[in-house]
Amino acid sequence: MQKLKKLIIKLIETTQRIVRPLFIGSPTLSRLYYLLFDRAFGYEQQAILKAKIQYEKHQGIQDNSSALLRRNIHRLEKGLIMRPRKKVFALDYIEETVSVYLRAVSLAHFERSDLIWAHSVLCQFFAVCDVEHPIIKASFAAFKAVDFDGESSSVPYSSSERAAHEISPKQFKALCKTRCSVRWFEQREVERELLIEALSMATEAPSACNRQAFEFMWIDDEATKQQAVKLPGGTAGFASQIPCLLAVVGDLSAYPFERDRHVIYIDASLASMQFMLACETLGLSTCALNWPELHTLDKRAAKLLNLPQHKRIVMFIAVGYALEEGGIPFSNKKSPEKLLTHPDLNKRD
Ligand SMILES: Cc1cc2nc3c(=O)[nH]c(=O)nc-3n(C[C@H](O)[C@H](O)[C@H](O)COP(=O)(O)O)c2cc1C
């Protein structure tokens, strides 16, 4: 049976290799190849379709949070800091912004700091824009009609007002050099307060239009953790002694368009890097764990972690106190000179 399975796999791989060059002439042909010979993208495409339907259902508001509101308020802020600032802007999205803001205000459980930010920025927008413009006028009337009880302090500020930091390049370089992937840990718990502290630094990471459509899921139930930790193939041999496991999860339903399907991976990874460096400053070590795009694994993880298909695992992160005698691979890095490239290097002969 095993032999037959191996033979079939080999046959499929050989066929794929032979026919592949015939399908690279155009995107349509490539699509046909994946339709006929390879199912690699099927589950992801289904996830994206389900995410779009989910988006249409919730219209930008997920539980107590709205990626759409954050995106649009961010766009208004960019308009407000524009040099020179226009008297009329945001015509194509002010109505949508006020509408999602009003829906958010009506929800008792909506994230308060996001409401304060949205309210503050909208107040400033209507204060400086031409409110006699018909589109802005209508949105202003709708905005004014609903009371909001809160400060108006979360508005754009000048660069000179930024709080100074005291980290020298030497210190930061030392932190970057000290951080490494740790796979052997002391068998003790990681305190929740430390995770929260590290996340308070991770959350400062940039994200596309400030949508922040990701979460760090703490798998703290021991039995679930023991199953989850074995799912990423790269944990073989050290899985069972990982004391704390996080799944970094992105939510595709925060985006109405396919063009944004990679944003969850970029944004969540930027935050993950900050999280891992933050852990280092708190005496904790980490190891990012690969999550390959395999629908069989996705299905198992989804069942174990109660994830709807539109919520995608970006990676897992092992966290813990490094075992002093635990080994660390040398992991040589590219030189900075090699990292800095130039378009000319890709010119064809
Ligand atoms: C996205 C990602 C996935 C990774 N997956 C694994 C993994 O599955 N197993 C593992 O042992 N290490 C994993 N690593 C750790 C890498 O092997 C490690 O970052 C790399 O060798 C460089 O070493 P350093 O982190 O110590 O600098 C992963 C790292 C990243 C960024």
The ligand as an SDF file (V2000), in Angstrom:
LIG
                    3D

 31 33  0  0  0  0  0  0  0  0999 V2000
    8.9330   32.3860    9.8590 C   0  0  0  0  0  0  0  0  0  0  0  0
    9.9440   31.5530   10.6030 C   0  0  0  0  0  0  0  0  0  0  0  0
    9.7170   30.2220   10.7550 C   0  0  0  0  0  0  0  0  0  0  0  0
   10.6090   29.4320   11.4740 C   0  0  0  0  0  0  0  0  0  0  0  0
   10.3310   28.1280   11.7000 N   0  0  0  0  0  0  0  0  0  0  0  0
   11.1140   27.3950   12.4810 C   0  0  0  0  0  0  0  0  0  0  0  0
   10.7580   26.0660   12.8030 C   0  0  0  0  0  0  0  0  0  0  0  0
    9.7130   25.5630   12.3900 O   0  0  0  0  0  0  0  0  0  0  0  0
   11.5730   25.3610   13.6150 N   0  0  0  0  0  0  0  0  0  0  0  0
   12.7350   25.8840   14.1200 C   0  0  0  0  0  0  0  0  0  0  0  0
   13.4160   25.1820   14.8440 O   0  0  0  0  0  0  0  0  0  0  0  0
   13.0890   27.1610   13.8220 N   0  0  0  0  0  0  0  0  0  0  0  0
   12.3160   27.9220   13.0460 C   0  0  0  0  0  0  0  0  0  0  0  0
   12.6260   29.2270   12.7690 N   0  0  0  0  0  0  0  0  0  0  0  0
   13.8470   29.7850   13.3020 C   0  0  0  0  0  0  0  0  0  0  0  0
   14.9100   29.9250   12.2200 C   0  0  0  0  0  0  0  0  0  0  0  0
   15.4900   28.6850   11.9760 O   0  0  0  0  0  0  0  0  0  0  0  0
   15.9350   30.9550   12.6910 C   0  0  0  0  0  0  0  0  0  0  0  0
   15.2970   32.1950   12.8530 O   0  0  0  0  0  0  0  0  0  0  0  0
   17.0840   31.1140   11.7220 C   0  0  0  0  0  0  0  0  0  0  0  0
   17.8130   29.9400   11.5880 O   0  0  0  0  0  0  0  0  0  0  0  0
   18.0340   32.2210   12.1830 C   0  0  0  0  0  0  0  0  0  0  0  0
   18.4660   31.9810   13.4920 O   0  0  0  0  0  0  0  0  0  0  0  0
   18.2350   32.9940   14.6780 P   0  0  0  0  0  0  0  0  0  0  0  0
   16.7670   33.1810   14.8310 O   0  0  0  0  0  0  0  0  0  0  0  0
   18.8330   32.3260   15.8770 O   0  0  0  0  0  0  0  0  0  0  0  0
   18.9030   34.2810   14.3320 O   0  0  0  0  0  0  0  0  0  0  0  0
   11.7850   30.0080   12.0220 C   0  0  0  0  0  0  0  0  0  0  0  0
   11.9950   31.3800   11.8290 C   0  0  0  0  0  0  0  0  0  0  0  0
   11.1040   32.1290   11.1400 C   0  0  0  0  0  0  0  0  0  0  0  0
   11.3360   33.6090   10.9790 C   0  0  0  0  0  0  0  0  0  0  0  0
  1  2  1  0
  2  3  1  0
  2 30  2  0
  3  4  2  0
  4  5  1  0
  4 28  1  0
  5  6  2  0
  6  7  1  0
  6 13  1  0
  7  8  2  0
  7  9  1  0
  9 10  1  0
 10 11  2  0
 10 12  1  0
 12 13  2  0
 13 14  1  0
 14 15  1  0
 14 28  1  0
 15 16  1  0
 16 17  1  0
 16 18  1  0
 18 19  1  0
 18 20  1  0
 20 21  1  0
 20 22  1  0
 22 23  1  0
 23 24  1  0
 24 25  2  0
 24 26  1  0
 24 27  1  0
 28 29  2  0
 29 30  1  0
 30 31  1  0
M  END
$$$$
